[in-house]
Amino acid sequence: LAGNAANVFSVYGERADNTLNYTSPNFGGFSAQAQYSFGEVAGSTSTGRQVGLSASYSAGPINVILAHHDQNVTAVAAGLTVDAGDAKTTFLGGTYDFGVAKLHAAYARSKGETAVGVTNLDRDDALIGVSAPIGAGTILASYIRRNDDIGGGTRDADQWAIGYTHALSKRTNLYTSYARIKNDSAATVGSPAAAGLDPSVFNIGVRHRF
């Protein structure tokens, strides 16, 4: 999808099965969450397990969240699920609503190692965006930057995006968006056919929520 933040701003560990989750009460706008996901690998209590912690604050125009995720990555070898290393992401994000427009900002730091301790994930993703209501619609714009240290500066990428959504009813809206991604020589953000390409994408459509 054109302008989707996940095109560039992708943190590790987006799904966790078999999870215990605790959410604290709200204390004057502050709340916290703790999560533990069982790896469920026979003979191991650590292979595939995930741990997540977050703290957030929401009051008036301000929303802020700080989260950390740690996952033991798995792989299949000789038909068995084995420990393939560890990946961690620390995320800080927030919005501030000025009334006429809302400012969005986020930053993530992701690092990972193979089972033998070799670094295979080392990147920073940063986003800044704005959304502004216009009648029955909303205009959106964002810029995302990835710095990938694994490639020595050859896997960095940027995305510029602008979009508009118009509500026809509570469940139906029209939308359109345009995004331009710039990949350095070894980067493949936006799933181009080959590294280093700079794809541009335009979308227009109707969305209905059932």
N, C-alpha and C positions, 0 to 999 in steps of 0.2 A: 504494500500500500504506500502510495507516495506520501512522504513526510512522516511516516511512522517512526517514532523514536527508537523502536527496537531494531530498525535497520542498522543503526550505528551503536546506540546506547544499549548494549546487551550485557547484563550482569549474569554471573554464573549461579545456577540453582533456581530455576523458575517453577519447579514442580516438586512436591514432596508427598509421597504416599505413606500410609501407616504412621500417622503423626499424632503426637500429644501436643496440645496447644493450650497455653494459659494467657488470658487477657486480663489485665488488672482493672480495677475500677478507675473511673475518671476522677482525678484529684485537681480541681481548679484548672482544667484544660490539659493536664499531664496524664498520660497513660503509657503502659508498657506491655510488651508481649514476649513470651518465651516459647520456643518450639523445639521439639525433639522428634526426629523421624528415624525409625528403626530400619536398618539396612536389610534385615531378614535374609542374611546369607548364612547357610548352614556352617557351623563350626567357627563362626566369627561374630563378635558383638560390635565390631567397629567398621567392617567393610560395608560401604554404601550408606553409612549413617549420616544424617544431616542435623546440624544445630543452628538455630536462628534466634537472635535477640534484637529487639527494637524498642525505642522510646520515642514518643511523639508529643507534640504540644499543638493545641488548636484552640484559638480564642479570637473572636472578632475577625479581623481581616487576615490573621496569620495562621498558617499551617506549616509545621516543620516536623520532619521525621529523620531519625538516625537509626540505621539498621546494620547488623553484621550477620553474615551467613558463612558457615563452614561446612564443606561437604567432602566426604571421602569418596573419591571418584572410583567407579568400577569399570572393569572390562571383562570380556569373555575370552578365556584361553583354554584350549583343549576341552571345550564344553563346560568349563567351570567358571563361575563368577569370581574374579580375583580383585585385589586392591590394586588400582592403577595410579594412585597418588592422592593429592589433596588440593582443593581449590577454595579460596576465601575471597569474599567481596564485602567491602564496607561502603555503605551508601548514605549520602546526605542529600535530602531534597526538601523543597518547600515552595509555598506560594504566598503571595501578598496581594490582596484584593484592594485596588484603589477605587473601586466603584465603576469608573469609566473603562478600566482595563485591569487584568490580573497578570501579575508577573510570575513566571515559573522559572525555577532554577534547580539543578541537580548535579551531583558529582558522585562518581563511583571509582573505587580503587580495587582492582582485581589482581590476585596473584595465585599461581598454582605451581605445583611440583609433581613430577612423576614419582612412581613408587621407589625409585632409586635416588631421589632428591635432586633431579635436574629440573631447573625452572622452565616451564613450558607455557606459562601464562603470566604476563606482566604488563598491564595497561591501565590507563586513566581515561575515563569518559566524562565529558562535561557538557551540560545542556543549559541554554538560556532561551526562554520563550515568552510570548505574550499572547493573551486571548482577550478579545474585546467584543462585547455585545453590540449588535447593530440591528435594532428593531427585533424581528423574529429570528435573526441569524446571529452567528458569531464568526468573527474572522480570527484566524490563528496564524502565528508565525514562529519559527524556531531556528536555532543554529546549534549544531552538535559537533563536538570535536573529539576525536580519539587519538591519543598518543600511545602507540604500541611499542614498548621497549624491546620486545623479542626481535623485531626486524631491524633494529638499529636505525629507526627513522624511515624505513622503506614501507612500513605497514600502517602508517598513519592515514587518517581519513577525516573528511568534513561532510556535513550535510546541511544545506539551506533548504527551508521549506516554507510554503505559505498555503493556506487553505481557507475554505469558507463552508459553513454548514447552516442550513435554513430549515427551521422546524415547520412542518406542515400540520402536525398534530403532536400529542404527547408521545406517540410511538413511531412516527414516521418523519424522516427528514431527508432533504436533498443535500448532497455534499460534493465538493470538488477540491482538489489539491494538486500542487505541483512541487516537486523536489528535485534538487540537483546534488549529486554526490561526487566528490572529488577523491579519488584513491591515489595514494602514492604507489610507486612501482610494484610493490609486492602485496598491496592490499586488495581484498576482494569484497569490500562492504557493498551491500546492495545486490549481491549475487550476480555480478557481471560474468560474461563467458570466460574472461581471462583476467589475471591480475593487472592492476594499473588502469583499468578502464574507468570512465567517468559517466555513469548512467544518469539520465534524466527521465523522470516518470511523471505522467499526468493521469489523474483519476477524475471521473465524474460518475455519480450514481445516486440511487435511492436506497435508503436503509429503513427496514420496518422491523420493529421488535415485537415478537409474538408473546 
